[in-house]
Amino acid sequence: MVEAALDSKQRIYIFLTALFVAALLAGDFVGGKFFTFAGFSLSAGIIPFPLTFVLTDVVNEFYGTQGARRLTYAGLLAAVFVWVTINVALALPTTSDSPISDAVFRGAFGTSARLYVASLAAYMIGQLLDISIFQVLRRLTGHRLLWLRSTGSTVVSQAIDSLSVSFVFLVGTRPTGFILSNATHNYGGKLIMAVLLTPLIYLGHAFFHRHFSKAEARLLALGQPEREDSFAPVAQNESLQAEASLGG
């Protein structure tokens, strides 16, 4: 049996995907809890979710639209799998000697189906919009103004995300004014967190240039990341790198 070898770029992508999925699922689980900060009502989901913005932008920058969309679909599949598993577990009868009672288990994992659907719908809308806007700004700015690509795509996509999740989750149960207020507060919180995390994007940018081979770094510097071949077999990537070296 021949094991498939992974180059450094593929290994890093796997790590980024795992971290992205962890942040997404954490946000889904804690998002139903609201807390007050500086007089504003916020969802606890604003704590882990902004990390998904950063990771999406880093992947979008170095793996292109295809890599960012794969990341998004991986998160969706993971979220659906977890949701199905939890609901199967909730449906199973609890024995009298179970270390966790049915009431405690349901209190911890009995997340509203409406909240979960709202969260996933907003997630897909926000992610795909973020990816598209980021690439538009990238074509306009080239490799300059990384902060603009990151923040600009987040400003637009998270406005749609915040409105979507608030309306799908709360419509019919709370007044429209409350829904709009909650969406606005969460949107503001996400933007603040996204801005605070912007330095992580620059750290990721520096990390990629430091750990990729010289040929790969040259392709990135020329604005020609291996968008279609980032996940190709190592031999194919090595061929691309050799061509880059000859072209330098």
Summary of the structure (lengths in Angstrom):
residues: 248
radius of gyration: 20.7
end to end distance: 37.4
largest distance: 70.8
contacts: 759
relative contact order: 0.14
helix: 76%
strand: 4%
